[in-house]
Amino acid sequence: MKEFDDFNFSVEKYTKELTRECVGGSDLQQRKKEIEAYNEQTAATLKQTCKRNYMEFIQTAKEISHLESEMYQLSHILIEQRNILATMTDGKTSSHLKADSVEAESNEAAQDVENSHATRAVKEMVQGFNGNLEGKTFLNEGALIELDGNDYRPIQRVFFFLFNDVLIVCKVKHDKRLDFLTEYDPKKIAVINIKDLDGVKNAINIITPDGSKIYQSITAAGKTEWIEKLEEAFRFDQQKKPKKGQAPQPPTRSKQQSKASTPEKDITSPQSPGEPKSLEDETPEWLGTASEEIQTLVAQRHFEDAQEMIKRTQDFLRTDKRKKIPQAEAIENKVKQQEQKLINVLLKELSNGHNRNLQIALRAAKRPLKILVDMGRYRQASATLLKVCAVSLRSAQREARKNNADISELFFSDLTQVACDFLTAFEQQPACVSALVVWCNAELQYFASQLIKHYLTKGTSLELVAKCVERVRKPSTKLTEIGLDISYHLEGLLRTTLESLIEESAERLLDSVGRTEESWQPYNLQTKSNLKRLLLELDALGIDVRAQATGDTWMNLTQSTVVFIRHFLQLTEHCGCLAKCETLLQMLEMVLRELFVAQHSLKPPSDMAVDPNFVMKNKIFLVDNLLPIAIDKFRQISGRQCVILRELHEKMSRQQRAPLPRQRSVFS
């Protein structure tokens, strides 16, 4: 098989030689199998080689990544060392400089040279920057790491060039080149020092017109230097001195002696009101920076710590020590502003917590809700929470309708959960309970309107109406466990719609009575199984008609009577469910009464030859057997007495009683 590895391998030539060497088809088949085996072996070897090369490539890529990281760290270390050396050189130089005009001019020349070098470096190193840096004063440069504001995850490496009126931000590429990102005016940005946390150290928060951004320095000294330089750029115009002004001279010995020899009355004179030196000494250090500390904590989303700092400051300013603090009013105003900002942030956090899943929304609202309640903003917190819950509740109902799920169980379960969490959160504020009641009323009205719109529409059968109302009534009783009974209000919202649907169903049922032709003959079910099935079905409805069964397939009642028995008992169950509301009881009894009277009053045509005893037997069965069972079933389901049907039963029982024979006299 070495021929295949030859660079000058020819398929045609190899085929001719193969056919010349082989004798018969068996040799060719054997050589074919050898070639196929060699092909499979070559493919397996190629796969192993590719896999080995791929693993080596991955290992090499990891080593390159580690080397790049080490080079990046080494670059930062060299930059920090250069800054340290420059600081030491500047310190030594400044200690030996004298404040005379000649040295001032040399300093200005050195500054101009440094500015020109920095300007040239920016133009050469930064790609995409077209700004004008002429006449600007260079202040600082260095590499930082931009962090994510939420989880402090590193986003990218950046490089800063700071001049007196511009801050240039560049992105550090993988090839160590700088790509221009943006520029800011140092007078329009604010720098906030971020406390060192477990995972983040040496970080600063720069608030720009584009938003808040967090940057991390390699060392604490670098972080401090950047804060100082940015502050210097912010105050550059106020601190800038004339170029050729004479440097201030140190006080001479004669002046110091003249100060020491001032009259005693000047030393012992009372301090003027404009000198707050003694009062400033009474101000605690933490109180002076309380406003900035609160702002930092809010920016870092440490809301609990910010609340504690606000409370600590307010409690301190309420004590008698307030009189000894000259800037107490200014500090108090700043803290109030930060408190209002914290409240706005918490309300925004609470309002942004709406979600289609109510459980997630309530879980997300617990933290800001607790802080707002502790701060005394329970009215705003309760209103915002109920708005969030309303959005989640209605979104869940829409999703349930799309999926053909039961919205009643979902609505009342969610309503119960909201009420429980609300009462737990505002347990110490009974005034908020009224807001919960009003909100429940509004949500119940919305739920009832959606129920009427989608489920209790015109033309709905009485069976579907009863099932829908029953599914609503059962879960609504859960709220009574927490002291909130809305069942009566719900019945009132649905009453008008239910009355119209009952009236419409009654008309439809009365129109159907007597429409089918009746032969007024015993009912033949054709087979034994049909008869057995009918008897079991009627047994399930609560009536036993086995006494009327004759033969194997006959029922000693008319077909319309049997159908009416089944339908009337089913209708009684539906009416009993709806009659649990007292306002619908009389209307439902009248529906059953009119339907029963319509069926009982049916008569055969005058031209039809029928057995009058058989007709009377059907009517007697309806009055004596069906009506008492229907009355008892209605009472069991609804829990109320069926007065109208009971009166109808007594009246019809008296009418169908056979007349008493007249007493005959012995003389007649």
Order of alpha helices (4+ residues) and beta strands (2+ residues): alpha-alpha-alpha-beta-beta-beta-beta-beta-beta-beta-beta-alpha-alpha-alpha-alpha-alpha-alpha-alpha-alpha-alpha-alpha-alpha-alpha-alpha-alpha-alpha-beta-alpha-beta-beta-alpha-alpha-alpha-alpha-alpha
